[in-house]
């Protein structure tokens, strides 16, 4: 059986309906912006609509240009917008609005092993990874040059 790949743009309305009716949606994200937390087309994520978004949550949102993005909350702003950044990036995207957000990652499946975002070890990892954000580009540079394994 041949498996067909579709884009999030193709699935947008189906995803919104599933989130409203079933409460969650599962898919394989593509892209490297959330490495090492989420691997490009290798991991599955479960997205759920939640009311209270917190620092360190991973959100699926749509940029004004129509791009779908899966990034981590670095800051909840006083005006109820969010500053976001991918785990493999250093650029901060500021003022993401609630209306752009489809849902929050609540589970990650890697090789059929469940990683819950409620797991205390995962929470510590998230805090640590955000703490490293100012120097992550240096770490990536050293890894790419073969100076760090």
N, CA, C and O atoms as a GROMACS GRO file, in nm:
protein
  596
    1UNK      N    1   0.084  -0.117   0.000
    1UNK     CA    2   0.000   0.000   0.000
    1UNK      C    3   0.089   0.124   0.000
    1UNK      O    4   0.182   0.135   0.080
    2UNK      N    5   0.062   0.217  -0.089
    2UNK     CA    6   0.138   0.340  -0.099
    2UNK      C    7   0.076   0.445  -0.007
    2UNK      O    8  -0.045   0.467  -0.008
    3UNK      N    9   0.162   0.510   0.073
    3UNK     CA   10   0.115   0.612   0.164
    3UNK      C   11   0.130   0.748   0.098
    3UNK      O   12   0.236   0.780   0.044
    4UNK      N   13   0.024   0.827   0.101
    4UNK     CA   14   0.027   0.959   0.040
    4UNK      C   15   0.066   1.062   0.146
    4UNK      O   16   0.015   1.060   0.258
    5UNK      N   17   0.155   1.151   0.109
    5UNK     CA   18   0.196   1.260   0.197
    5UNK      C   19   0.118   1.385   0.159
    5UNK      O   20   0.107   1.419   0.041
    6UNK      N   21   0.064   1.452   0.260
    6UNK     CA   22  -0.008   1.578   0.237
    6UNK      C   23   0.053   1.686   0.325
    6UNK      O   24   0.115   1.658   0.428
    7UNK      N   25   0.035   1.809   0.284
    7UNK     CA   26   0.088   1.921   0.360
    7UNK      C   27  -0.013   1.965   0.466
    7UNK      O   28  -0.131   1.929   0.460
    8UNK      N   29   0.035   2.042   0.563
    8UNK     CA   30  -0.056   2.097   0.664
    8UNK      C   31  -0.155   2.192   0.600
    8UNK      O   32  -0.269   2.202   0.645
    9UNK      N   33  -0.113   2.263   0.494
    9UNK     CA   34  -0.207   2.349   0.423
    9UNK      C   35  -0.325   2.269   0.370
    9UNK      O   36  -0.440   2.314   0.378
   10UNK      N   37  -0.296   2.149   0.316
   10UNK     CA   38  -0.402   2.063   0.264
   10UNK      C   39  -0.494   2.013   0.376
   10UNK      O   40  -0.612   1.986   0.353
   11UNK      N   41  -0.440   2.000   0.495
   11UNK     CA   42  -0.514   1.941   0.607
   11UNK      C   43  -0.569   2.043   0.706
   11UNK      O   44  -0.631   2.006   0.806
   12UNK      N   45  -0.548   2.171   0.680
   12UNK     CA   46  -0.583   2.275   0.776
   12UNK      C   47  -0.727   2.262   0.828
   12UNK      O   48  -0.748   2.254   0.949
   13UNK      N   49  -0.823   2.258   0.740
   13UNK     CA   50  -0.963   2.256   0.783
   13UNK      C   51  -0.999   2.125   0.852
   13UNK      O   52  -1.080   2.123   0.944
   14UNK      N   53  -0.938   2.016   0.807
   14UNK     CA   54  -0.960   1.886   0.873
   14UNK      C   55  -0.902   1.891   1.015
   14UNK      O   56  -0.965   1.842   1.109
   15UNK      N   57  -0.783   1.949   1.029
   15UNK     CA   58  -0.721   1.959   1.161
   15UNK      C   59  -0.806   2.044   1.256
   15UNK      O   60  -0.827   2.007   1.371
   16UNK      N   61  -0.853   2.158   1.207
   16UNK     CA   62  -0.936   2.246   1.290
   16UNK      C   63  -1.061   2.172   1.335
   16UNK      O   64  -1.100   2.180   1.452
   17UNK      N   65  -1.124   2.100   1.243
   17UNK     CA   66  -1.245   2.024   1.277
   17UNK      C   67  -1.214   1.914   1.377
   17UNK      O   68  -1.290   1.893   1.472
   18UNK      N   69  -1.103   1.842   1.358
   18UNK     CA   70  -1.066   1.736   1.453
   18UNK      C   71  -1.036   1.792   1.591
   18UNK      O   72  -1.074   1.733   1.692
   19UNK      N   73  -0.970   1.905   1.597
   19UNK     CA   74  -0.940   1.967   1.725
   19UNK      C   75  -1.069   2.010   1.795
   19UNK      O   76  -1.081   1.997   1.917
   20UNK      N   77  -1.166   2.059   1.719
   20UNK     CA   78  -1.293   2.101   1.777
   20UNK      C   79  -1.377   1.981   1.822
   20UNK      O   80  -1.434   1.983   1.930
   21UNK      N   81  -1.384   1.877   1.738
   21UNK     CA   82  -1.473   1.763   1.767
   21UNK      C   83  -1.407   1.655   1.852
   21UNK      O   84  -1.468   1.605   1.946
   22UNK      N   85  -1.283   1.619   1.820
   22UNK     CA   86  -1.216   1.508   1.889
   22UNK      C   87  -1.121   1.556   1.998
   22UNK      O   88  -1.085   1.480   2.087
   23UNK      N   89  -1.082   1.683   1.991
   23UNK     CA   90  -0.996   1.738   2.094
   23UNK      C   91  -0.847   1.730   2.066
   23UNK      O   92  -0.768   1.799   2.130
   24UNK      N   93  -0.806   1.645   1.969
   24UNK     CA   94  -0.664   1.634   1.938
   24UNK      C   95  -0.644   1.588   1.795
   24UNK      O   96  -0.736   1.539   1.729
   25UNK      N   97  -0.520   1.606   1.748
   25UNK     CA   98  -0.482   1.560   1.615
   25UNK      C   99  -0.336   1.515   1.623
   25UNK      O  100  -0.256   1.573   1.696
   26UNK      N  101  -0.303   1.410   1.547
   26UNK     CA  102  -0.168   1.355   1.545
   26UNK      C  103  -0.111   1.366   1.404
   26UNK      O  104  -0.180   1.337   1.307
   27UNK      N  105   0.015   1.408   1.394
   27UNK     CA  106   0.080   1.415   1.263
   27UNK      C  107   0.230   1.407   1.278
   27UNK      O  108   0.285   1.420   1.387
   28UNK      N  109   0.298   1.385   1.164
   28UNK     CA  110   0.444   1.382   1.157
   28UNK      C  111   0.492   1.518   1.109
   28UNK      O  112   0.473   1.552   0.992
   29UNK      N  113   0.554   1.598   1.196
   29UNK     CA  114   0.602   1.728   1.152
   29UNK      C  115   0.723   1.718   1.060
   29UNK      O  116   0.803   1.624   1.070
   30UNK      N  117   0.735   1.814   0.972
   30UNK     CA  118   0.851   1.823   0.882
   30UNK      C  119   0.927   1.950   0.915
   30UNK      O  120   0.867   2.053   0.947
   31UNK      N  121   1.056   1.944   0.906
   31UNK     CA  122   1.140   2.060   0.932
   31UNK      C  123   1.238   2.032   1.044
   31UNK      O  124   1.220   1.940   1.123
   32UNK      N  125   1.341   2.114   1.050
   32UNK     CA  126   1.448   2.092   1.147
   32UNK      C  127   1.452   2.196   1.257
   32UNK      O  128   1.543   2.194   1.340
   33UNK      N  129   1.355   2.286   1.261
   33UNK     CA  130   1.360   2.395   1.359
   33UNK      C  131   1.342   2.348   1.503
   33UNK      O  132   1.381   2.419   1.595
   34UNK      N  133   1.285   2.230   1.524
   34UNK     CA  134   1.262   2.182   1.661
   34UNK      C  135   1.358   2.070   1.702
   34UNK      O  136   1.336   2.004   1.804
   35UNK      N  137   1.464   2.047   1.623
   35UNK     CA  138   1.565   1.950   1.664
   35UNK      C  139   1.633   1.999   1.791
   35UNK      O  140   1.649   2.120   1.805
   36UNK      N  141   1.674   1.917   1.880
   36UNK     CA  142   1.663   1.771   1.882
   36UNK      C  143   1.534   1.719   1.943
   36UNK      O  144   1.513   1.598   1.951
   37UNK      N  145   1.446   1.810   1.986
   37UNK     CA  146   1.323   1.769   2.053
   37UNK      C  147   1.231   1.691   1.960
   37UNK      O  148   1.180   1.586   1.998
   38UNK      N  149   1.211   1.741   1.840
   38UNK     CA  150   1.124   1.676   1.742
   38UNK      C  151   1.202   1.659   1.613
   38UNK      O  152   1.252   1.756   1.556
   39UNK      N  153   1.212   1.534   1.568
   39UNK     CA  154   1.290   1.503   1.447
   39UNK      C  155   1.205   1.516   1.322
   39UNK      O  156   1.087   1.480   1.319
   40UNK      N  157   1.268   1.570   1.218
   40UNK     CA  158   1.206   1.593   1.088
   40UNK      C  159   1.147   1.463   1.031
   40UNK      O  160   1.222   1.370   1.000
   41UNK      N  161   1.017   1.457   1.017
   41UNK     CA  162   0.941   1.346   0.958
   41UNK      C  163   0.964   1.213   1.029
   41UNK      O  164   0.916   1.110   0.982
   42UNK      N  165   1.035   1.212   1.141
   42UNK     CA  166   1.061   1.087   1.212
   42UNK      C  167   0.972   1.068   1.333
   42UNK      O  168   0.936   0.956   1.368
   43UNK      N  169   0.937   1.178   1.397
   43UNK     CA  170   0.856   1.171   1.518
   43UNK      C  171   0.712   1.206   1.485
   43UNK      O  172   0.683   1.268   1.382
   44UNK      N  173   0.622   1.165   1.574
   44UNK     CA  174   0.482   1.204   1.565
   44UNK      C  175   0.452   1.293   1.684
   44UNK      O  176   0.507   1.273   1.792
   45UNK      N  177   0.366   1.391   1.664
   45UNK     CA  178   0.322   1.475   1.774
   45UNK      C  179   0.170   1.472   1.784
   45UNK      O  180   0.099   1.457   1.685
   46UNK      N  181   0.123   1.486   1.906
   46UNK     CA  182  -0.020   1.499   1.933
   46UNK      C  183  -0.044   1.642   1.977
   46UNK      O  184   0.017   1.691   2.072
   47UNK      N  185  -0.134   1.709   1.905
   47UNK     CA  186  -0.168   1.849   1.932
   47UNK      C  187  -0.308   1.852   1.993
   47UNK      O  188  -0.398   1.781   1.951
   48UNK      N  189  -0.322   1.938   2.094
   48UNK     CA  190  -0.451   1.954   2.160
   48UNK      C  191  -0.475   2.103   2.180
   48UNK      O  192  -0.381   2.180   2.202
   49UNK      N  193  -0.601   2.143   2.174
   49UNK     CA  194  -0.635   2.281   2.207
   49UNK      C  195  -0.637   2.293   2.358
   49UNK      O  196  -0.700   2.214   2.427
   50UNK      N  197  -0.566   2.392   2.409
   50UNK     CA  198  -0.572   2.417   2.553
   50UNK      C  199  -0.597   2.566   2.575
   50UNK      O  200  -0.566   2.649   2.490
   51UNK      N  201  -0.654   2.597   2.690
   51UNK     CA  202  -0.691   2.736   2.717
   51UNK      C  203  -0.574   2.818   2.770
   51UNK      O  204  -0.556   2.933   2.730
   52UNK      N  205  -0.496   2.759   2.858
   52UNK     CA  206  -0.386   2.833   2.922
   52UNK      C  207  -0.254   2.791   2.859
   52UNK      O  208  -0.209   2.677   2.876
   53UNK      N  209  -0.193   2.883   2.787
   53UNK     CA  210  -0.063   2.858   2.724
   53UNK      C  211   0.045   2.910   2.819
   53UNK      O  212   0.034   3.021   2.872
   54UNK      N  213   0.150   2.828   2.838
   54UNK     CA  214   0.255   2.862   2.933
   54UNK      C  215   0.391   2.865   2.862
   54UNK      O  216   0.409   2.810   2.754
   55UNK      N  217   0.485   2.930   2.929
   55UNK     CA  218   0.623   2.929   2.883
   55UNK      C  219   0.667   2.783   2.874
   55UNK      O  220   0.630   2.703   2.959
   56UNK      N  221   0.744   2.749   2.774
   56UNK     CA  222   0.799   2.616   2.743
   56UNK      C  223   0.703   2.527   2.664
   56UNK      O  224   0.745   2.422   2.617
   57UNK      N  225   0.576   2.565   2.648
   57UNK     CA  226   0.486   2.487   2.563
   57UNK      C  227   0.535   2.492   2.419
   57UNK      O  228   0.597   2.590   2.377
   58UNK      N  229   0.507   2.386   2.343
   58UNK     CA  230   0.533   2.386   2.199
   58UNK      C  231   0.399   2.406   2.130
   58UNK      O  232   0.306   2.327   2.149
   59UNK      N  233   0.390   2.511   2.050
   59UNK     CA  234   0.264   2.546   1.984
   59UNK      C  235   0.272   2.523   1.834
   59UNK      O  236   0.376   2.541   1.772
   60UNK      N  237   0.159   2.482   1.778
   60UNK     CA  238   0.143   2.481   1.632
   60UNK      C  239   0.063   2.606   1.599
   60UNK      O  240  -0.049   2.624   1.647
   61UNK      N  241   0.122   2.692   1.517
   61UNK     CA  242   0.053   2.816   1.480
   61UNK      C  243   0.075   2.846   1.334
   61UNK      O  244   0.162   2.788   1.268
   62UNK      N  245  -0.004   2.939   1.284
   62UNK     CA  246   0.003   2.978   1.143
   62UNK      C  247   0.050   3.124   1.138
   62UNK      O  248  -0.012   3.213   1.197
   63UNK      N  249   0.159   3.145   1.067
   63UNK     CA  250   0.208   3.282   1.048
   63UNK      C  251   0.113   3.357   0.955
   63UNK      O  252   0.032   3.297   0.885
   64UNK      N  253   0.125   3.488   0.956
   64UNK     CA  254   0.040   3.571   0.870
   64UNK      C  255   0.059   3.538   0.722
   64UNK      O  256  -0.031   3.561   0.642
   65UNK      N  257   0.177   3.484   0.684
   65UNK     CA  258   0.203   3.448   0.544
   65UNK      C  259   0.150   3.308   0.509
   65UNK      O  260   0.165   3.263   0.396
   66UNK      N  261   0.088   3.240   0.607
   66UNK     CA  262   0.029   3.108   0.582
   66UNK      C  263   0.118   2.991   0.620
   66UNK      O  264   0.073   2.876   0.612
   67UNK      N  265   0.242   3.016   0.660
   67UNK     CA  266   0.332   2.907   0.701
   67UNK      C  267   0.288   2.848   0.834
   67UNK      O  268   0.250   2.920   0.926
   68UNK      N  269   0.293   2.716   0.843
   68UNK     CA  270   0.266   2.647   0.968
   68UNK      C  271   0.398   2.632   1.044
   68UNK      O  272   0.500   2.598   0.985
   69UNK      N  273   0.394   2.658   1.174
   69UNK     CA  274   0.515   2.657   1.255
   69UNK      C  275   0.489   2.581   1.384
   69UNK      O  276   0.383   2.593   1.446
   70UNK      N  277   0.588   2.503   1.423
   70UNK     CA  278   0.586   2.430   1.550
   70UNK      C  279   0.707   2.480   1.629
   70UNK      O  280   0.819   2.435   1.605
   71UNK      N  281   0.684   2.573   1.724
   71UNK     CA  282   0.793   2.632   1.801
   71UNK      C  283   0.755   2.640   1.948
   71UNK      O  284   0.639   2.621   1.986
   72UNK      N  285   0.856   2.668   2.030
   72UNK     CA  286   0.839   2.671   2.175
   72UNK      C  287   0.815   2.814   2.225
   72UNK      O  288   0.873   2.910   2.173
   73UNK      N  289   0.729   2.826   2.326
   73UNK     CA  290   0.703   2.955   2.389
   73UNK      C  291   0.822   2.992   2.478
   73UNK      O  292   0.858   2.918   2.569
   74UNK      N  293   0.881   3.108   2.450
   74UNK     CA  294   0.989   3.159   2.534
   74UNK      C  295   0.935   3.258   2.637
   74UNK      O  296   0.990   3.273   2.746
   75UNK      N  297   0.827   3.326   2.599
   75UNK     CA  298   0.772   3.427   2.689
   75UNK      C  299   0.625   3.449   2.659
   75UNK      O  300   0.583   3.452   2.543
   76UNK      N  301   0.546   3.463   2.765
   76UNK     CA  302   0.407   3.505   2.753
   76UNK      C  303   0.408   3.655   2.782
   76UNK      O  304   0.442   3.698   2.892
   77UNK      N  305   0.370   3.733   2.683
   77UNK     CA  306   0.374   3.878   2.695
   77UNK      C  307   0.253   3.932   2.770
   77UNK      O  308   0.149   3.867   2.773
   78UNK      N  309   0.264   4.051   2.830
   78UNK     CA  310   0.151   4.111   2.903
   78UNK      C  311   0.027   4.133   2.816
   78UNK      O  312  -0.085   4.132   2.867
   79UNK      N  313   0.045   4.154   2.686
   79UNK     CA  314  -0.069   4.175   2.596
   79UNK      C  315  -0.127   4.042   2.544
   79UNK      O  316  -0.204   4.040   2.448
   80UNK      N  317  -0.090   3.932   2.610
   80UNK     CA  318  -0.141   3.799   2.578
   80UNK      C  319  -0.097   3.750   2.439
   80UNK      O  320  -0.169   3.674   2.374
   81UNK      N  321   0.022   3.794   2.395
   81UNK     CA  322   0.085   3.737   2.278
   81UNK      C  323   0.204   3.656   2.328
   81UNK      O  324   0.233   3.654   2.448
   82UNK      N  325   0.274   3.590   2.235
   82UNK     CA  326   0.379   3.497   2.275
   82UNK      C  327   0.505   3.519   2.192
   82UNK      O  328   0.498   3.545   2.072
   83UNK      N  329   0.619   3.509   2.257
   83UNK     CA  330   0.747   3.510   2.187
   83UNK      C  331   0.789   3.364   2.170
   83UNK      O  332   0.790   3.286   2.265
   84UNK      N  333   0.823   3.329   2.046
   84UNK     CA  334   0.844   3.189   2.009
   84UNK      C  335   0.983   3.170   1.948
   84UNK      O  336   1.042   3.262   1.893
   85UNK      N  337   1.034   3.046   1.961
   85UNK     CA  338   1.160   3.012   1.897
   85UNK      C  339   1.167   2.860   1.881
   85UNK      O  340   1.125   2.785   1.970
   86UNK      N  341   1.220   2.815   1.769
   86UNK     CA  342   1.244   2.672   1.750
   86UNK      C  343   1.361   2.628   1.835
   86UNK      O  344   1.451   2.708   1.862
   87UNK      N  345   1.362   2.504   1.878
   87UNK     CA  346   1.470   2.452   1.962
   87UNK      C  347   1.604   2.448   1.889
   87UNK      O  348   1.709   2.439   1.952
   88UNK      N  349   1.601   2.453   1.757
   88UNK     CA  350   1.723   2.449   1.677
   88UNK      C  351   1.752   2.586   1.616
   88UNK      O  352   1.826   2.596   1.518
   89UNK      N  353   1.695   2.690   1.674
   89UNK     CA  354   1.711   2.825   1.621
   89UNK      C  355   1.748   2.922   1.732
   89UNK      O  356   1.740   2.888   1.850
   90UNK      N  357   1.789   3.041   1.694
   90UNK     CA  358   1.817   3.143   1.795
   90UNK      C  359   1.734   3.269   1.774
   90UNK      O  360   1.725   3.353   1.863
   91UNK      N  361   1.671   3.283   1.656
   91UNK     CA  362   1.587   3.399   1.628
   91UNK      C  363   1.454   3.388   1.702
   91UNK      O  364   1.389   3.284   1.698
   92UNK      N  365   1.414   3.495   1.770
   92UNK     CA  366   1.287   3.497   1.844
   92UNK      C  367   1.180   3.562   1.758
   92UNK      O  368   1.198   3.674   1.709
   93UNK      N  369   1.070   3.492   1.740
   93UNK     CA  370   0.954   3.547   1.670
   93UNK      C  371   0.862   3.605   1.776
   93UNK      O  372   0.810   3.533   1.861
   94UNK      N  373   0.842   3.736   1.771
   94UNK     CA  374   0.769   3.805   1.877
   94UNK      C  375   0.623   3.827   1.841
   94UNK      O  376   0.585   3.839   1.725
   95UNK      N  377   0.542   3.832   1.947
   95UNK     CA  378   0.400   3.870   1.940
   95UNK      C  379   0.312   3.779   1.854
   95UNK      O  380   0.230   3.827   1.776
   96UNK      N  381   0.330   3.649   1.868
   96UNK     CA  382   0.239   3.554   1.805
   96UNK      C  383   0.106   3.564   1.880
   96UNK      O  384   0.102   3.554   2.003
   97UNK      N  385  -0.001   3.583   1.806
   97UNK     CA  386  -0.133   3.606   1.866
   97UNK      C  387  -0.207   3.475   1.892
   97UNK      O  388  -0.184   3.374   1.824
   98UNK      N  389  -0.296   3.477   1.990
   98UNK     CA  390  -0.376   3.358   2.022
   98UNK      C  391  -0.454   3.309   1.901
   98UNK      O  392  -0.470   3.188   1.883
   99UNK      N  393  -0.504   3.399   1.818
   99UNK     CA  394  -0.582   3.362   1.701
   99UNK      C  395  -0.502   3.285   1.596
   99UNK      O  396  -0.561   3.221   1.509
  100UNK      N  397  -0.370   3.290   1.604
  100UNK     CA  398  -0.285   3.217   1.510
  100UNK      C  399  -0.261   3.073   1.555
  100UNK      O  400  -0.216   2.990   1.477
  101UNK      N  401  -0.291   3.045   1.681
  101UNK     CA  402  -0.254   2.916   1.741
  101UNK      C  403  -0.361   2.811   1.719
  101UNK      O  404  -0.479   2.833   1.750
  102UNK      N  405  -0.318   2.696   1.666
  102UNK     CA  406  -0.409   2.583   1.647
  102UNK      C  407  -0.412   2.495   1.772
  102UNK      O  408  -0.519   2.449   1.812
  103UNK      N  409  -0.297   2.472   1.832
  103UNK     CA  410  -0.293   2.385   1.949
  103UNK      C  411  -0.153   2.373   2.006
  103UNK      O  412  -0.058   2.434   1.958
  104UNK      N  413  -0.144   2.291   2.110
  104UNK     CA  414  -0.021   2.271   2.186
  104UNK      C  415   0.019   2.124   2.180
  104UNK      O  416  -0.067   2.036   2.189
  105UNK      N  417   0.148   2.098   2.165
  105UNK     CA  418   0.198   1.960   2.167
  105UNK      C  419   0.181   1.906   2.309
  105UNK      O  420   0.229   1.966   2.406
  106UNK      N  421   0.113   1.792   2.321
  106UNK     CA  422   0.097   1.729   2.452
  106UNK      C  423   0.172   1.596   2.460
  106UNK      O  424   0.200   1.546   2.568
  107UNK      N  425   0.203   1.540   2.341
  107UNK     CA  426   0.276   1.412   2.336
  107UNK      C  427   0.365   1.412   2.213
  107UNK      O  428   0.332   1.468   2.109
  108UNK      N  429   0.479   1.345   2.229
  108UNK     CA  430   0.570   1.321   2.118
  108UNK      C  431   0.596   1.171   2.115
  108UNK      O  432   0.626   1.111   2.218
  109UNK      N  433   0.586   1.111   1.997
  109UNK     CA  434   0.618   0.969   1.981
  109UNK      C  435   0.747   0.958   1.901
  109UNK      O  436   0.755   1.005   1.788
  110UNK      N  437   0.847   0.897   1.961
  110UNK     CA  438   0.974   0.871   1.894
  110UNK      C  439   0.996   0.721   1.895
  110UNK      O  440   1.006   0.660   2.001
  111UNK      N  441   1.005   0.661   1.775
  111UNK     CA  442   1.020   0.515   1.763
  111UNK      C  443   0.912   0.443   1.846
  111UNK      O  444   0.942   0.345   1.914
  112UNK      N  445   0.790   0.491   1.839
  112UNK     CA  446   0.675   0.436   1.910
  112UNK      C  447   0.686   0.443   2.062
  112UNK      O  448   0.614   0.373   2.133
  113UNK      N  449   0.777   0.526   2.112
  113UNK     CA  450   0.789   0.549   2.256
  113UNK      C  451   0.726   0.684   2.286
  113UNK      O  452   0.760   0.784   2.223
  114UNK      N  453   0.637   0.687   2.383
  114UNK     CA  454   0.566   0.809   2.420
  114UNK      C  455   0.652   0.899   2.508
  114UNK      O  456   0.711   0.853   2.606
  115UNK      N  457   0.658   1.026   2.472
  115UNK     CA  458   0.720   1.128   2.556
  115UNK      C  459   0.608   1.227   2.588
  115UNK      O  460   0.562   1.300   2.500
  116UNK      N  461   0.567   1.230   2.712
  116UNK     CA  462   0.462   1.322   2.754
  116UNK      C  463   0.523   1.455   2.793
  116UNK      O  464   0.626   1.460   2.859
  117UNK      N  465   0.459   1.564   2.752
  117UNK     CA  466   0.509   1.696   2.790
  117UNK      C  467   0.481   1.724   2.938
  117UNK      O  468   0.526   1.826   2.990
  118UNK      N  469   0.409   1.636   3.005
  118UNK     CA  470   0.385   1.650   3.149
  118UNK      C  471   0.491   1.577   3.232
  118UNK      O  472   0.497   1.593   3.354
  119UNK      N  473   0.574   1.498   3.164
  119UNK     CA  474   0.678   1.423   3.233
  119UNK      C  475   0.779   1.519   3.295
  119UNK      O  476   0.828   1.610   3.227
  120UNK      N  477   0.812   1.502   3.424
  120UNK     CA  478   0.907   1.593   3.490
  120UNK      C  479   1.044   1.600   3.421
  120UNK      O  480   1.106   1.707   3.417
  121UNK      N  481   1.092   1.489   3.368
  121UNK     CA  482   1.221   1.490   3.297
  121UNK      C  483   1.212   1.576   3.171
  121UNK      O  484   1.303   1.652   3.141
  122UNK      N  485   1.101   1.563   3.098
  122UNK     CA  486   1.080   1.646   2.979
  122UNK      C  487   1.074   1.794   3.018
  122UNK      O  488   1.132   1.878   2.949
  123UNK      N  489   1.006   1.826   3.127
  123UNK     CA  490   0.996   1.965   3.171
  123UNK      C  491   1.133   2.024   3.204
  123UNK      O  492   1.162   2.138   3.168
  124UNK      N  493   1.217   1.947   3.272
  124UNK     CA  494   1.352   1.993   3.304
  124UNK      C  495   1.432   2.014   3.175
  124UNK      O  496   1.502   2.113   3.161
  125UNK      N  497   1.419   1.919   3.082
  125UNK     CA  498   1.485   1.930   2.952
  125UNK      C  499   1.443   2.060   2.882
  125UNK      O  500   1.528   2.132   2.829
  126UNK      N  501   1.313   2.091   2.882
  126UNK     CA  502   1.262   2.211   2.816
  126UNK      C  503   1.320   2.338   2.877
  126UNK      O  504   1.360   2.429   2.805
  127UNK      N  505   1.324   2.343   3.008
  127UNK     CA  506   1.380   2.459   3.077
  127UNK      C  507   1.529   2.474   3.042
  127UNK      O  508   1.576   2.584   3.012
  128UNK      N  509   1.601   2.364   3.047
  128UNK     CA  510   1.743   2.366   3.016
  128UNK      C  511   1.768   2.411   2.872
  128UNK      O  512   1.857   2.492   2.846
  129UNK      N  513   1.688   2.359   2.778
  129UNK     CA  514   1.707   2.391   2.637
  129UNK      C  515   1.678   2.538   2.610
  129UNK      O  516   1.749   2.601   2.531
  130UNK      N  517   1.578   2.594   2.674
  130UNK     CA  518   1.549   2.737   2.660
  130UNK      C  519   1.662   2.819   2.722
  130UNK      O  520   1.701   2.922   2.667
  131UNK      N  521   1.713   2.774   2.835
  131UNK     CA  522   1.826   2.841   2.900
  131UNK      C  523   1.948   2.850   2.807
  131UNK      O  524   2.020   2.949   2.808
  132UNK      N  525   1.969   2.745   2.727
  132UNK     CA  526   2.083   2.740   2.635
  132UNK      C  527   2.062   2.823   2.507
  132UNK      O  528   2.156   2.840   2.429
  133UNK      N  529   1.943   2.875   2.485
  133UNK     CA  530   1.912   2.941   2.358
  133UNK      C  531   2.015   3.046   2.317
  133UNK      O  532   2.051   3.049   2.200
  134UNK      N  533   2.065   3.131   2.406
  134UNK     CA  534   2.161   3.232   2.361
  134UNK      C  535   2.292   3.174   2.304
  134UNK      O  536   2.360   3.242   2.228
  135UNK      N  537   2.326   3.051   2.341
  135UNK     CA  538   2.452   2.993   2.290
  135UNK      C  539   2.431   2.873   2.199
  135UNK      O  540   2.528   2.809   2.158
  136UNK      N  541   2.307   2.841   2.167
  136UNK     CA  542   2.281   2.724   2.081
  136UNK      C  543   2.347   2.736   1.945
  136UNK      O  544   2.395   2.636   1.892
  137UNK      N  545   2.350   2.856   1.888
  137UNK     CA  546   2.413   2.871   1.756
  137UNK      C  547   2.562   2.840   1.763
  137UNK      O  548   2.619   2.790   1.666
  138UNK      N  549   2.625   2.868   1.877
  138UNK     CA  550   2.768   2.832   1.895
  138UNK      C  551   2.784   2.680   1.902
  138UNK      O  552   2.876   2.624   1.844
  139UNK      N  553   2.694   2.616   1.974
  139UNK     CA  554   2.697   2.470   1.986
  139UNK      C  555   2.677   2.406   1.848
  139UNK      O  556   2.749   2.314   1.812
  140UNK      N  557   2.580   2.456   1.772
  140UNK     CA  558   2.555   2.405   1.636
  140UNK      C  559   2.677   2.424   1.547
  140UNK      O  560   2.714   2.335   1.471
  141UNK      N  561   2.738   2.540   1.556
  141UNK     CA  562   2.857   2.569   1.475
  141UNK      C  563   2.969   2.469   1.507
  141UNK      O  564   3.031   2.414   1.416
  142UNK      N  565   2.994   2.445   1.636
  142UNK     CA  566   3.098   2.351   1.675
  142UNK      C  567   3.067   2.208   1.629
  142UNK      O  568   3.156   2.135   1.586
  143UNK      N  569   2.939   2.170   1.638
  143UNK     CA  570   2.899   2.037   1.590
  143UNK      C  571   2.919   2.024   1.440
  143UNK      O  572   2.969   1.923   1.392
  144UNK      N  573   2.879   2.127   1.366
  144UNK     CA  574   2.893   2.125   1.219
  144UNK      C  575   3.039   2.121   1.175
  144UNK      O  576   3.069   2.066   1.069
  145UNK      N  577   3.128   2.177   1.254
  145UNK     CA  578   3.272   2.176   1.222
  145UNK      C  579   3.340   2.050   1.273
  145UNK      O  580   3.460   2.031   1.253
  146UNK      N  581   3.263   1.963   1.338
  146UNK     CA  582   3.319   1.837   1.388
  146UNK      C  583   3.399   1.853   1.516
  146UNK      O  584   3.473   1.763   1.554
  147UNK      N  585   3.385   1.966   1.582
  147UNK     CA  586   3.460   1.991   1.703
  147UNK      C  587   3.384   1.948   1.829
  147UNK      O  588   3.439   1.948   1.939
  148UNK      N  589   3.260   1.910   1.812
  148UNK     CA  590   3.174   1.867   1.921
  148UNK      C  591   3.094   1.747   1.874
  148UNK      O  592   3.041   1.748   1.763
  149UNK      N  593   3.084   1.646   1.956
  149UNK     CA  594   3.008   1.527   1.914
  149UNK      C  595   2.875   1.521   1.978
  149UNK      O  596   2.799   1.427   1.954
   0.00000   0.00000   0.00000
